[in-house]
Amino acid sequence: MSDFQREQRKNEHVEIAMAQSDALHSDFDKMRFVHHSIPSINVEDINLTSQTPDLTMAYPIYINAMTGGSEWTKNINEKLAVVARETGLAMAVGSTHAALRNPRMAETFTIARETNPNGTIFSNVGADVPVDKALEAVELLEAQALQIHVNSPQELVMPEGNREFTTWLDNIAEIVARVSVPVIVKEVGFGMSKELMHDLQQIGVKYVDVSGKGGTNFVDIENERRANKDMDYLSSWGQSTVESLLETTAYQGEISVLASGGLRTPLDAIKSLALGAKAVGMSRPFLNQVEKNGITHTVEYVESFIDHMKAIMTMLNAKNIDDLTQKQLVFSPELMSWIEQRGLNIHRG
């Protein structure tokens, strides 16, 4: 594939992603908090700091991996970096393979660091990238963390995608052992299982982003690029973010879990944190905001999102993220069926 074709593919991904809409049905609507009428805290008591062994984020929200690798996406990364700088959010760039392959493309990613020199930035590579390239991806952005995206359904629907996966787990293990910053194994919208969590724990992974279905749909994106658009029946493949978080419960003591995929509202974010996520990522909402409404409006969107999270936490009598994990939740029969059939042991305070 030529560099021009790769740039074209990056632009196609963004165009199709922006045209997608939120899922009509969400598992976030299948879980509810129990309301208690009189809080014993005030809004000013809320502390939204997200703390993990290696990362501290002022807010438990980050701009998740989306793009880079073309002139248009350079412009997007620059605007998102301004939003991150002005709001204090962490930010991830999309796959840096284009920059690692072609130095001319490096600036489409490094613009994020140039624009936000003191911010928290995650670099991003695929699970098959050589270790030396993973190290280069971290250095490229002076990144505080490295996302390794695992995207087998996307690859298999992508006409020119990867068809070989047997080396992925061993390669991830080698990257984790060699890279000096936290390594986040990240799904791309198909969710994670308890079996995968076990395998990742065995190779030393300390961070995951479960990235469940319901947000940006890379099966649909790649199917749109197929000549006959003949794999649309895989559109709903995978676990939701809620199901994925439930799957991680037994591993949350050893692995810091991040959540993304289909978050629509501050309430969805709070529910993710209550299920054990340390922070939540969003891609398409930020992409659409910054491209359609501009930087100033997007900054206001973030500030409003944070204010709403504080309001919900006040209603829940939760001063911080840890408090949220002790709040009472009621699950729908459908989610309870998932919990029971999957043998998940869910203990709540």
Secondary structure, DSSP 8 states (H G I E B T S, - for coil): --HHHHHHHHHHHHHHHHH----SS-GGGGEEE---S--SS-GGG----EE-SS-EESSSEEE-----SSHHHHHHHHHHHHHHHHHT-EEE---THHHHH-GGGTHHHHHHHHHSTTS-EEEEEETTS-HHHHHHHHHHHT-SEEEEEE-HHHHHHSTT-----TTHHHHHHHHHHH-SS-EEEEESSS---HHHHHHHHHTT--EEE---BTSS-HHHHHHHHSSS---GGGTT-S-BHHHHHHHTGGGTTTSEEEEESS--SHHHHHHHHHTT-SEEEESHHHHHHHHHT-HHHHHHHHHHHHHHHHHHHHHTT-SSHHHHTTS-EEE-HHHHHHHHHTT------
